[in-house]
Structure formats: C-alpha cells, structure tokens
Amino acid sequence: MAFFKVKVSRECNTTRTFNVVGNRPQEAIQAAALQLRDEGVADAVAIAVVGQISSLRE
C-alpha cells in the first residue's frame, strides 16, 4: 500500500486536497472518487494525484 495526495477541482472554482491509500495512482483516484461520492459531492470536475507521500498525516 502507498499513500497519495489527491487534489480535487470543483465547479464552484474551489479545490480540495486530501490523502488516500492505494497500490497505484489509479487506485488513489478511484478511492478519492468514492470518498467524494460518500460525502455527497457531485460537482467535482477533475481529480489528480499530486504526489506520493510517506504517511497519511502529511
């Protein structure tokens, strides 16, 4: 497992950055999309992996 920092752009011109876990960057994007869906965020226009980090606390 690896930790990734993910940046989400939304239609309202705001961004959100958070940390997710996955084996590959593609899995990190999927995990971020599922987390956004669970939170009820429906206006995301882009999800991008910013980089790999050493722990979820960074």
PyMOL Python script that loads the backbone (N, CA, C, O; Angstrom):
from pymol import cmd

cmd.read_pdbstr("""\
ATOM      1  N   MET A   1       0.831  -1.186   0.000  1.00  0.00           N
ATOM      2  CA  MET A   1       0.000   0.000   0.000  1.00  0.00           C
ATOM      3  C   MET A   1       0.878   1.252   0.000  1.00  0.00           C
ATOM      4  O   MET A   1       1.940   1.293   0.621  1.00  0.00           O
ATOM      5  N   ALA A   2       0.412   2.240  -0.695  1.00  0.00           N
ATOM      6  CA  ALA A   2       1.112   3.525  -0.755  1.00  0.00           C
ATOM      7  C   ALA A   2       0.110   4.626  -0.410  1.00  0.00           C
ATOM      8  O   ALA A   2      -1.103   4.432  -0.498  1.00  0.00           O
ATOM      9  N   PHE A   3       0.631   5.761  -0.025  1.00  0.00           N
ATOM     10  CA  PHE A   3      -0.197   6.916   0.317  1.00  0.00           C
ATOM     11  C   PHE A   3      -0.012   7.988  -0.750  1.00  0.00           C
ATOM     12  O   PHE A   3       1.108   8.283  -1.167  1.00  0.00           O
ATOM     13  N   PHE A   4      -1.130   8.564  -1.183  1.00  0.00           N
ATOM     14  CA  PHE A   4      -1.090   9.580  -2.229  1.00  0.00           C
ATOM     15  C   PHE A   4      -1.836  10.826  -1.783  1.00  0.00           C
ATOM     16  O   PHE A   4      -2.836  10.742  -1.070  1.00  0.00           O
ATOM     17  N   LYS A   5      -1.339  11.986  -2.209  1.00  0.00           N
ATOM     18  CA  LYS A   5      -2.029  13.254  -2.004  1.00  0.00           C
ATOM     19  C   LYS A   5      -2.810  13.526  -3.290  1.00  0.00           C
ATOM     20  O   LYS A   5      -2.245  13.514  -4.384  1.00  0.00           O
ATOM     21  N   VAL A   6      -4.112  13.772  -3.145  1.00  0.00           N
ATOM     22  CA  VAL A   6      -5.012  13.942  -4.280  1.00  0.00           C
ATOM     23  C   VAL A   6      -5.642  15.326  -4.222  1.00  0.00           C
ATOM     24  O   VAL A   6      -6.033  15.794  -3.152  1.00  0.00           O
ATOM     25  N   LYS A   7      -5.738  15.982  -5.382  1.00  0.00           N
ATOM     26  CA  LYS A   7      -6.347  17.312  -5.473  1.00  0.00           C
ATOM     27  C   LYS A   7      -7.613  17.210  -6.317  1.00  0.00           C
ATOM     28  O   LYS A   7      -7.600  16.645  -7.410  1.00  0.00           O
ATOM     29  N   VAL A   8      -8.705  17.764  -5.795  1.00  0.00           N
ATOM     30  CA  VAL A   8      -9.999  17.728  -6.476  1.00  0.00           C
ATOM     31  C   VAL A   8     -10.407  19.148  -6.830  1.00  0.00           C
ATOM     32  O   VAL A   8     -10.443  20.022  -5.964  1.00  0.00           O
ATOM     33  N   SER A   9     -10.713  19.380  -8.090  1.00  0.00           N
ATOM     34  CA  SER A   9     -11.243  20.675  -8.537  1.00  0.00           C
ATOM     35  C   SER A   9     -12.749  20.549  -8.672  1.00  0.00           C
ATOM     36  O   SER A   9     -13.268  19.537  -9.144  1.00  0.00           O
ATOM     37  N   ARG A  10     -13.441  21.603  -8.247  1.00  0.00           N
ATOM     38  CA  ARG A  10     -14.896  21.576  -8.277  1.00  0.00           C
ATOM     39  C   ARG A  10     -15.438  22.678  -9.176  1.00  0.00           C
ATOM     40  O   ARG A  10     -14.724  23.629  -9.494  1.00  0.00           O
ATOM     41  N   GLU A  11     -16.697  22.556  -9.586  1.00  0.00           N
ATOM     42  CA  GLU A  11     -17.334  23.528 -10.472  1.00  0.00           C
ATOM     43  C   GLU A  11     -17.382  24.920  -9.867  1.00  0.00           C
ATOM     44  O   GLU A  11     -17.376  25.910 -10.599  1.00  0.00           O
ATOM     45  N   CYS A  12     -17.429  25.014  -8.560  1.00  0.00           N
ATOM     46  CA  CYS A  12     -17.518  26.317  -7.898  1.00  0.00           C
ATOM     47  C   CYS A  12     -16.129  26.956  -7.730  1.00  0.00           C
ATOM     48  O   CYS A  12     -15.947  27.843  -6.896  1.00  0.00           O
ATOM     49  N   ASN A  13     -15.152  26.497  -8.531  1.00  0.00           N
ATOM     50  CA  ASN A  13     -13.791  27.046  -8.552  1.00  0.00           C
ATOM     51  C   ASN A  13     -13.054  26.915  -7.224  1.00  0.00           C
ATOM     52  O   ASN A  13     -12.176  27.722  -6.921  1.00  0.00           O
ATOM     53  N   THR A  14     -13.399  25.922  -6.443  1.00  0.00           N
ATOM     54  CA  THR A  14     -12.658  25.639  -5.223  1.00  0.00           C
ATOM     55  C   THR A  14     -11.914  24.325  -5.417  1.00  0.00           C
ATOM     56  O   THR A  14     -12.299  23.485  -6.231  1.00  0.00           O
ATOM     57  N   THR A  15     -10.855  24.170  -4.661  1.00  0.00           N
ATOM     58  CA  THR A  15     -10.116  22.915  -4.710  1.00  0.00           C
ATOM     59  C   THR A  15     -10.050  22.325  -3.318  1.00  0.00           C
ATOM     60  O   THR A  15     -10.169  23.027  -2.314  1.00  0.00           O
ATOM     61  N   ARG A  16      -9.860  21.037  -3.285  1.00  0.00           N
ATOM     62  CA  ARG A  16      -9.730  20.326  -2.021  1.00  0.00           C
ATOM     63  C   ARG A  16      -8.601  19.318  -2.181  1.00  0.00           C
ATOM     64  O   ARG A  16      -8.527  18.613  -3.187  1.00  0.00           O
ATOM     65  N   THR A  17      -7.735  19.256  -1.196  1.00  0.00           N
ATOM     66  CA  THR A  17      -6.631  18.318  -1.223  1.00  0.00           C
ATOM     67  C   THR A  17      -6.753  17.391  -0.024  1.00  0.00           C
ATOM     68  O   THR A  17      -6.949  17.849   1.101  1.00  0.00           O
ATOM     69  N   PHE A  18      -6.638  16.095  -0.261  1.00  0.00           N
ATOM     70  CA  PHE A  18      -6.669  15.155   0.838  1.00  0.00           C
ATOM     71  C   PHE A  18      -5.828  13.931   0.501  1.00  0.00           C
ATOM     72  O   PHE A  18      -5.378  13.767  -0.633  1.00  0.00           O
ATOM     73  N   ASN A  19      -5.622  13.076   1.496  1.00  0.00           N
ATOM     74  CA  ASN A  19      -4.759  11.913   1.362  1.00  0.00           C
ATOM     75  C   ASN A  19      -5.593  10.646   1.257  1.00  0.00           C
ATOM     76  O   ASN A  19      -6.600  10.489   1.947  1.00  0.00           O
ATOM     77  N   VAL A  20      -5.156   9.739   0.376  1.00  0.00           N
ATOM     78  CA  VAL A  20      -5.834   8.458   0.199  1.00  0.00           C
ATOM     79  C   VAL A  20      -4.794   7.342   0.119  1.00  0.00           C
ATOM     80  O   VAL A  20      -3.599   7.591  -0.033  1.00  0.00           O
ATOM     81  N   VAL A  21      -5.280   6.109   0.226  1.00  0.00           N
ATOM     82  CA  VAL A  21      -4.420   4.928   0.189  1.00  0.00           C
ATOM     83  C   VAL A  21      -4.732   4.139  -1.081  1.00  0.00           C
ATOM     84  O   VAL A  21      -5.891   4.008  -1.474  1.00  0.00           O
ATOM     85  N   GLY A  22      -3.683   3.617  -1.715  1.00  0.00           N
ATOM     86  CA  GLY A  22      -3.871   2.766  -2.884  1.00  0.00           C
ATOM     87  C   GLY A  22      -2.553   2.142  -3.286  1.00  0.00           C
ATOM     88  O   GLY A  22      -1.488   2.583  -2.855  1.00  0.00           O
ATOM     89  N   ASN A  23      -2.628   1.122  -4.105  1.00  0.00           N
ATOM     90  CA  ASN A  23      -1.406   0.483  -4.593  1.00  0.00           C
ATOM     91  C   ASN A  23      -0.782   1.266  -5.754  1.00  0.00           C
ATOM     92  O   ASN A  23       0.436   1.261  -5.937  1.00  0.00           O
ATOM     93  N   ARG A  24      -1.627   1.931  -6.524  1.00  0.00           N
ATOM     94  CA  ARG A  24      -1.176   2.689  -7.699  1.00  0.00           C
ATOM     95  C   ARG A  24      -1.916   4.020  -7.730  1.00  0.00           C
ATOM     96  O   ARG A  24      -2.932   4.183  -7.054  1.00  0.00           O
ATOM     97  N   PRO A  25      -1.412   4.974  -8.511  1.00  0.00           N
ATOM     98  CA  PRO A  25      -2.113   6.268  -8.614  1.00  0.00           C
ATOM     99  C   PRO A  25      -3.562   6.134  -9.096  1.00  0.00           C
ATOM    100  O   PRO A  25      -4.430   6.889  -8.657  1.00  0.00           O
ATOM    101  N   GLN A  26      -3.828   5.182  -9.995  1.00  0.00           N
ATOM    102  CA  GLN A  26      -5.196   4.992 -10.487  1.00  0.00           C
ATOM    103  C   GLN A  26      -6.129   4.570  -9.355  1.00  0.00           C
ATOM    104  O   GLN A  26      -7.282   5.000  -9.306  1.00  0.00           O
ATOM    105  N   GLU A  27      -5.638   3.738  -8.455  1.00  0.00           N
ATOM    106  CA  GLU A  27      -6.456   3.328  -7.313  1.00  0.00           C
ATOM    107  C   GLU A  27      -6.689   4.492  -6.362  1.00  0.00           C
ATOM    108  O   GLU A  27      -7.740   4.569  -5.727  1.00  0.00           O
ATOM    109  N   ALA A  28      -5.728   5.393  -6.257  1.00  0.00           N
ATOM    110  CA  ALA A  28      -5.893   6.577  -5.418  1.00  0.00           C
ATOM    111  C   ALA A  28      -7.004   7.465  -5.969  1.00  0.00           C
ATOM    112  O   ALA A  28      -7.798   8.019  -5.207  1.00  0.00           O
ATOM    113  N   ILE A  29      -7.058   7.598  -7.282  1.00  0.00           N
ATOM    114  CA  ILE A  29      -8.117   8.403  -7.908  1.00  0.00           C
ATOM    115  C   ILE A  29      -9.477   7.755  -7.669  1.00  0.00           C
ATOM    116  O   ILE A  29     -10.450   8.449  -7.375  1.00  0.00           O
ATOM    117  N   GLN A  30      -9.552   6.441  -7.792  1.00  0.00           N
ATOM    118  CA  GLN A  30     -10.807   5.745  -7.534  1.00  0.00           C
ATOM    119  C   GLN A  30     -11.234   5.896  -6.075  1.00  0.00           C
ATOM    120  O   GLN A  30     -12.415   6.101  -5.793  1.00  0.00           O
ATOM    121  N   ALA A  31     -10.284   5.796  -5.152  1.00  0.00           N
ATOM    122  CA  ALA A  31     -10.600   5.956  -3.732  1.00  0.00           C
ATOM    123  C   ALA A  31     -11.101   7.368  -3.451  1.00  0.00           C
ATOM    124  O   ALA A  31     -12.032   7.557  -2.668  1.00  0.00           O
ATOM    125  N   ALA A  32     -10.481   8.361  -4.093  1.00  0.00           N
ATOM    126  CA  ALA A  32     -10.919   9.750  -3.913  1.00  0.00           C
ATOM    127  C   ALA A  32     -12.335   9.939  -4.454  1.00  0.00           C
ATOM    128  O   ALA A  32     -13.157  10.605  -3.824  1.00  0.00           O
ATOM    129  N   ALA A  33     -12.623   9.357  -5.614  1.00  0.00           N
ATOM    130  CA  ALA A  33     -13.965   9.479  -6.200  1.00  0.00           C
ATOM    131  C   ALA A  33     -15.016   8.841  -5.293  1.00  0.00           C
ATOM    132  O   ALA A  33     -16.100   9.394  -5.115  1.00  0.00           O
ATOM    133  N   LEU A  34     -14.702   7.692  -4.727  1.00  0.00           N
ATOM    134  CA  LEU A  34     -15.640   7.036  -3.810  1.00  0.00           C
ATOM    135  C   LEU A  34     -15.849   7.857  -2.547  1.00  0.00           C
ATOM    136  O   LEU A  34     -16.967   7.943  -2.040  1.00  0.00           O
ATOM    137  N   GLN A  35     -14.785   8.458  -2.039  1.00  0.00           N
ATOM    138  CA  GLN A  35     -14.910   9.288  -0.841  1.00  0.00           C
ATOM    139  C   GLN A  35     -15.772  10.511  -1.126  1.00  0.00           C
ATOM    140  O   GLN A  35     -16.607  10.885  -0.302  1.00  0.00           O
ATOM    141  N   LEU A  36     -15.577  11.137  -2.281  1.00  0.00           N
ATOM    142  CA  LEU A  36     -16.400  12.292  -2.646  1.00  0.00           C
ATOM    143  C   LEU A  36     -17.865  11.884  -2.785  1.00  0.00           C
ATOM    144  O   LEU A  36     -18.757  12.604  -2.337  1.00  0.00           O
ATOM    145  N   ARG A  37     -18.111  10.739  -3.402  1.00  0.00           N
ATOM    146  CA  ARG A  37     -19.483  10.264  -3.560  1.00  0.00           C
ATOM    147  C   ARG A  37     -20.134  10.020  -2.201  1.00  0.00           C
ATOM    148  O   ARG A  37     -21.293  10.374  -1.988  1.00  0.00           O
ATOM    149  N   ASP A  38     -19.381   9.412  -1.284  1.00  0.00           N
ATOM    150  CA  ASP A  38     -19.909   9.146   0.053  1.00  0.00           C
ATOM    151  C   ASP A  38     -20.234  10.430   0.799  1.00  0.00           C
ATOM    152  O   ASP A  38     -21.148  10.460   1.623  1.00  0.00           O
ATOM    153  N   GLU A  39     -19.481  11.500   0.511  1.00  0.00           N
ATOM    154  CA  GLU A  39     -19.713  12.789   1.159  1.00  0.00           C
ATOM    155  C   GLU A  39     -20.782  13.611   0.447  1.00  0.00           C
ATOM    156  O   GLU A  39     -21.151  14.685   0.923  1.00  0.00           O
ATOM    157  N   GLY A  40     -21.282  13.125  -0.683  1.00  0.00           N
ATOM    158  CA  GLY A  40     -22.332  13.828  -1.405  1.00  0.00           C
ATOM    159  C   GLY A  40     -21.832  14.930  -2.325  1.00  0.00           C
ATOM    160  O   GLY A  40     -22.621  15.773  -2.753  1.00  0.00           O
ATOM    161  N   VAL A  41     -20.561  14.945  -2.634  1.00  0.00           N
ATOM    162  CA  VAL A  41     -20.004  15.951  -3.534  1.00  0.00           C
ATOM    163  C   VAL A  41     -20.275  15.497  -4.967  1.00  0.00           C
ATOM    164  O   VAL A  41     -19.793  14.448  -5.395  1.00  0.00           O
ATOM    165  N   ALA A  42     -21.046  16.291  -5.700  1.00  0.00           N
ATOM    166  CA  ALA A  42     -21.426  15.904  -7.053  1.00  0.00           C
ATOM    167  C   ALA A  42     -20.904  16.869  -8.109  1.00  0.00           C
ATOM    168  O   ALA A  42     -21.175  16.680  -9.295  1.00  0.00           O
ATOM    169  N   ASP A  43     -20.161  17.901  -7.709  1.00  0.00           N
ATOM    170  CA  ASP A  43     -19.722  18.896  -8.678  1.00  0.00           C
ATOM    171  C   ASP A  43     -18.217  18.856  -8.940  1.00  0.00           C
ATOM    172  O   ASP A  43     -17.635  19.859  -9.352  1.00  0.00           O
ATOM    173  N   ALA A  44     -17.588  17.713  -8.705  1.00  0.00           N
ATOM    174  CA  ALA A  44     -16.151  17.582  -8.980  1.00  0.00           C
ATOM    175  C   ALA A  44     -15.935  17.512 -10.486  1.00  0.00           C
ATOM    176  O   ALA A  44     -16.623  16.764 -11.181  1.00  0.00           O
ATOM    177  N   VAL A  45     -14.990  18.281 -10.987  1.00  0.00           N
ATOM    178  CA  VAL A  45     -14.701  18.276 -12.422  1.00  0.00           C
ATOM    179  C   VAL A  45     -13.369  17.624 -12.738  1.00  0.00           C
ATOM    180  O   VAL A  45     -13.147  17.209 -13.875  1.00  0.00           O
ATOM    181  N   ALA A  46     -12.472  17.522 -11.759  1.00  0.00           N
ATOM    182  CA  ALA A  46     -11.170  16.901 -12.002  1.00  0.00           C
ATOM    183  C   ALA A  46     -10.610  16.339 -10.702  1.00  0.00           C
ATOM    184  O   ALA A  46     -10.745  16.942  -9.638  1.00  0.00           O
ATOM    185  N   ILE A  47      -9.984  15.181 -10.808  1.00  0.00           N
ATOM    186  CA  ILE A  47      -9.280  14.571  -9.683  1.00  0.00           C
ATOM    187  C   ILE A  47      -7.884  14.233 -10.186  1.00  0.00           C
ATOM    188  O   ILE A  47      -7.730  13.556 -11.202  1.00  0.00           O
ATOM    189  N   ALA A  48      -6.876  14.703  -9.479  1.00  0.00           N
ATOM    190  CA  ALA A  48      -5.497  14.462  -9.905  1.00  0.00           C
ATOM    191  C   ALA A  48      -4.638  14.059  -8.721  1.00  0.00           C
ATOM    192  O   ALA A  48      -4.806  14.573  -7.615  1.00  0.00           O
ATOM    193  N   VAL A  49      -3.725  13.141  -8.957  1.00  0.00           N
ATOM    194  CA  VAL A  49      -2.758  12.756  -7.932  1.00  0.00           C
ATOM    195  C   VAL A  49      -1.646  13.790  -7.941  1.00  0.00           C
ATOM    196  O   VAL A  49      -0.987  13.992  -8.961  1.00  0.00           O
ATOM    197  N   VAL A  50      -1.436  14.446  -6.801  1.00  0.00           N
ATOM    198  CA  VAL A  50      -0.393  15.458  -6.674  1.00  0.00           C
ATOM    199  C   VAL A  50       0.956  14.790  -6.469  1.00  0.00           C
ATOM    200  O   VAL A  50       1.964  15.240  -7.013  1.00  0.00           O
ATOM    201  N   GLY A  51       0.978  13.714  -5.684  1.00  0.00           N
ATOM    202  CA  GLY A  51       2.221  13.008  -5.448  1.00  0.00           C
ATOM    203  C   GLY A  51       2.060  11.914  -4.423  1.00  0.00           C
ATOM    204  O   GLY A  51       1.012  11.771  -3.793  1.00  0.00           O
ATOM    205  N   GLN A  52       3.120  11.145  -4.268  1.00  0.00           N
ATOM    206  CA  GLN A  52       3.126  10.079  -3.275  1.00  0.00           C
ATOM    207  C   GLN A  52       3.732  10.636  -1.992  1.00  0.00           C
ATOM    208  O   GLN A  52       4.702  11.392  -2.034  1.00  0.00           O
ATOM    209  N   ILE A  53       3.162  10.263  -0.865  1.00  0.00           N
ATOM    210  CA  ILE A  53       3.627  10.765   0.430  1.00  0.00           C
ATOM    211  C   ILE A  53       3.994   9.584   1.305  1.00  0.00           C
ATOM    212  O   ILE A  53       3.651   8.444   0.995  1.00  0.00           O
ATOM    213  N   SER A  54       4.690   9.854   2.395  1.00  0.00           N
ATOM    214  CA  SER A  54       5.179   8.761   3.239  1.00  0.00           C
ATOM    215  C   SER A  54       4.168   8.325   4.294  1.00  0.00           C
ATOM    216  O   SER A  54       4.262   7.206   4.799  1.00  0.00           O
ATOM    217  N   SER A  55       3.200   9.179   4.640  1.00  0.00           N
ATOM    218  CA  SER A  55       2.178   8.802   5.617  1.00  0.00           C
ATOM    219  C   SER A  55       0.915   9.623   5.359  1.00  0.00           C
ATOM    220  O   SER A  55       0.949  10.631   4.653  1.00  0.00           O
ATOM    221  N   LEU A  56      -0.191   9.178   5.937  1.00  0.00           N
ATOM    222  CA  LEU A  56      -1.451   9.899   5.756  1.00  0.00           C
ATOM    223  C   LEU A  56      -1.480  11.222   6.505  1.00  0.00           C
ATOM    224  O   LEU A  56      -2.372  12.038   6.270  1.00  0.00           O
ATOM    225  N   ARG A  57      -0.536  11.452   7.390  1.00  0.00           N
ATOM    226  CA  ARG A  57      -0.534  12.691   8.183  1.00  0.00           C
ATOM    227  C   ARG A  57       0.085  13.879   7.464  1.00  0.00           C
ATOM    228  O   ARG A  57      -0.063  15.010   7.925  1.00  0.00           O
ATOM    229  N   GLU A  58       0.769  13.660   6.353  1.00  0.00           N
ATOM    230  CA  GLU A  58       1.434  14.765   5.650  1.00  0.00           C
ATOM    231  C   GLU A  58       0.440  15.677   4.968  1.00  0.00           C
ATOM    232  O   GLU A  58       0.833  16.655   4.333  1.00  0.00           O
TER     233      GLU A  58
END
""", "prot")
cmd.dss("prot")
cmd.show_as("cartoon", "prot")
cmd.util.cbc("prot")
cmd.orient("prot")
